Amino acid sequence: MTVNEGKRVPGQYTYDLDATNLANGVYFLQMIVDGSQSMRKVVVLH
């Protein structure tokens, strides 16, 4: 699943993740900005 792709102007952005079609579990969110990447753990519980 790709939330956003392409160039953006510098700033702060918020994205909502609709997890209704995802099973309960642990997911990893990867963010890549200018070649630097960060990974975060997301827990989905319904």
Backbone bond lengths (Angstrom), bond angles and torsions (degrees), N, CA, C in turn:
res aa  C-N    CA-C-N  psi(-1)  N-CA   C-N-CA  omega(-1)  CA-C   N-CA-C  phi
1 M - - - 1.438 - - 1.527 107.48 -
2 T 1.298 117.08 128.15 1.460 122.37 175.95 1.523 108.49 -110.13
3 V 1.331 116.42 124.94 1.466 120.89 -178.68 1.520 110.01 -82.67
4 N 1.319 116.59 -46.08 1.461 120.70 -178.58 1.519 108.68 -149.84
5 E 1.298 115.78 141.45 1.445 120.60 178.94 1.515 108.23 -137.10
6 G 1.318 117.16 141.79 1.451 120.47 178.15 1.517 112.00 113.80
7 K 1.314 114.97 178.29 1.471 120.58 -178.38 1.518 110.33 -84.76
8 R 1.319 115.27 145.14 1.466 122.70 176.38 1.517 108.05 -130.28
9 V 1.319 116.66 155.55 1.462 119.83 174.68 1.523 107.46 -72.74
10 P 1.343 117.95 150.66 1.468 119.76 179.50 1.524 111.23 -57.38
11 G 1.307 115.37 142.19 1.463 120.55 179.27 1.512 110.86 161.15
12 Q 1.294 115.75 -169.30 1.452 122.49 -179.86 1.520 108.22 -110.32
13 Y 1.323 116.81 132.66 1.459 121.76 -176.69 1.520 110.07 -128.19
14 T 1.315 115.54 150.05 1.461 122.70 176.63 1.519 108.42 -126.19
15 Y 1.316 116.42 134.98 1.460 121.87 177.57 1.521 108.38 -127.20
16 D 1.316 116.12 137.33 1.464 121.78 175.98 1.522 108.74 -96.61
17 L 1.313 116.13 133.22 1.458 121.95 178.55 1.518 108.70 -104.50
18 D 1.318 117.00 117.93 1.465 122.07 176.70 1.526 107.62 -85.78
19 A 1.323 117.10 104.72 1.462 122.00 -174.98 1.525 112.55 -97.05
20 T 1.323 118.31 14.11 1.465 119.74 -176.96 1.525 112.38 -63.62
21 N 1.326 118.10 -27.97 1.469 120.74 -179.66 1.522 112.75 -96.97
22 L 1.333 117.23 6.35 1.460 121.27 178.25 1.521 109.32 -99.94
23 A 1.322 116.34 141.77 1.462 120.96 176.73 1.527 109.31 -74.12
24 N 1.341 116.05 156.61 1.459 119.84 173.46 1.519 108.89 -56.59
25 G 1.319 116.07 140.52 1.461 118.96 177.83 1.508 111.33 157.35
26 V 1.323 113.73 -172.77 1.459 121.58 179.71 1.519 108.06 -104.51
27 Y 1.319 116.30 129.11 1.459 122.90 178.96 1.524 107.93 -122.33
28 F 1.308 116.05 156.90 1.456 120.68 178.63 1.520 109.13 -117.24
29 L 1.322 115.67 128.87 1.452 123.52 -179.51 1.522 107.59 -101.70
30 Q 1.321 116.64 120.96 1.461 121.43 -179.92 1.520 109.01 -108.29
31 M 1.332 115.51 128.28 1.461 121.75 177.80 1.521 108.10 -117.40
32 I 1.315 116.51 129.94 1.460 121.63 178.63 1.522 108.22 -122.57
33 V 1.326 116.47 122.85 1.459 122.28 -179.16 1.519 108.03 -134.12
34 D 1.322 116.41 119.15 1.464 122.15 178.21 1.522 112.58 48.61
35 G 1.317 117.56 42.79 1.454 121.61 177.67 1.517 114.89 85.14
36 S 1.324 118.66 -13.53 1.468 122.05 176.22 1.518 108.29 -92.93
37 Q 1.317 116.17 140.17 1.460 118.07 179.52 1.516 111.74 -125.83
38 S 1.322 114.46 152.08 1.457 122.73 178.87 1.512 107.50 -137.23
39 M 1.328 116.98 142.36 1.454 120.41 179.81 1.518 108.79 -125.11
40 R 1.318 116.63 136.52 1.461 122.76 179.36 1.526 108.88 -128.16
41 K 1.315 115.55 149.24 1.465 121.88 177.56 1.524 108.17 -92.16
42 V 1.330 116.00 135.28 1.468 122.48 177.42 1.521 107.05 -124.33
43 V 1.333 117.43 128.52 1.458 122.00 178.67 1.524 108.08 -105.84
44 V 1.330 115.92 126.87 1.469 122.14 178.62 1.525 108.54 -109.17
45 L 1.316 115.99 119.67 1.462 122.71 175.87 1.527 108.34 -131.25
46 H 1.302 116.86 126.37 1.478 120.49 179.62 1.504 109.68 -102.77
